[in-house]
């Protein structure tokens, strides 16, 4: 699977859905973990470009990013990846997003330290 890095230069992000654990199964409530055993969270972000187009993204990140609703954030190391699956003969595909971390604007330098 190939990751597509996202250029954040002309984009602005706002948290529109607070972080919550990503579930492997709705029925069992099992939380997804990454290769290091850390819980994977998903956070809803609005993404606006300089011409005013706004899209909604659900971004996966290892660990609770600790951001809150309405906060302006930066998804550090944001990548998109194409997925495709067939369930009961129905073929579906799309692009999912993940980031190394999601930090409040101005917190990138503090988070890197």
C-alpha positions in Angstrom: 0.0 0.0 0.0 1.5 3.3 -1.0 1.2 6.4 1.2 0.6 9.8 -0.5 2.1 12.7 1.6 -0.2 15.7 1.8 1.3 19.2 1.4 -0.1 21.3 4.2 1.3 24.6 3.0 -2.0 26.2 1.9 -4.4 24.3 4.1 -6.0 25.1 7.5 -7.5 22.4 9.8 -10.1 22.7 12.6 -11.1 19.8 14.9 -14.8 19.2 14.2 -15.1 15.8 15.9 -13.2 15.1 19.1 -10.8 12.1 19.2 -12.2 8.7 19.9 -10.8 5.2 19.8 -11.1 3.5 16.4 -12.9 0.2 16.7 -12.0 -3.0 15.0 -15.5 -4.3 15.6 -18.7 -2.5 16.6 -20.1 -5.7 18.1 -17.3 -6.4 20.5 -16.0 -2.9 21.1 -12.4 -4.0 20.4 -10.1 -1.0 19.9 -7.7 -1.0 17.0 -4.0 -0.9 17.9 -1.0 0.0 15.8 2.1 -2.1 15.3 3.6 -0.8 18.6 0.5 -1.8 20.5 -0.8 1.8 21.0 -4.5 2.5 20.6 -5.5 4.1 17.3 -7.7 7.2 17.6 -9.7 8.9 14.9 -10.4 12.7 14.8 -12.6 14.6 12.5 -11.0 17.6 10.8 -12.3 20.2 8.5 -9.7 21.1 5.9 -10.0 24.4 4.1 -7.8 25.6 1.2 -6.9 29.2 0.3 -9.8 29.4 -2.3 -12.4 28.5 0.4 -13.1 24.9 -0.5 -13.8 22.9 2.7 -13.6 19.1 3.0 -14.1 16.8 6.0 -11.5 14.2 6.9 -11.3 11.5 9.4 -7.7 11.2 10.4 -6.3 8.2 12.3 -3.5 8.8 14.8 -1.7 6.5 17.3 -2.6 7.6 20.9 -5.1 10.3 22.0 -4.0 13.5 20.4 -5.6 15.6 23.2 -7.2 18.1 20.9 -10.7 19.5 21.4 -13.7 20.5 19.3 -13.2 23.9 17.6 -9.4 23.9 18.0 -7.2 24.9 15.1 -4.8 22.1 14.6 -2.0 20.7 12.4 -2.0 17.1 11.3 1.8 16.4 11.4 3.0 13.9 8.8 -0.4 13.6 7.2 -0.7 11.0 4.5 -3.5 9.6 2.4 -3.8 6.0 1.2 -6.1 4.3 -1.3 -8.2 1.4 0.0 -10.5 -1.1 -1.8 -12.6 -3.9 -0.5 -15.4 -6.2 -1.6 -18.1 -7.2 0.9 -21.0 -9.5 -0.1 -20.1 -8.8 -3.8 -20.2 -5.0 -3.4 -17.0 -3.3 -4.3 -16.1 -0.2 -2.3 -13.0 2.1 -2.5 -11.8 5.4 -1.1 -8.9 7.3 0.4 -8.2 7.2 4.2 -6.0 9.5 6.1 -3.5 9.1 9.0 -1.0 11.4 10.7 1.9 10.9 13.0 0.2 13.3 15.4 -2.4 16.0 15.5 -1.3 19.1 17.5 -2.8 22.5 18.2 -1.5 25.3 15.9 1.6 26.7 17.5 2.1 23.4 19.4 4.2 21.8 16.6 7.5 23.0 17.9 6.6 22.1 21.5 5.4 18.6 20.4 8.7 18.0 18.5 10.8 18.9 21.5 
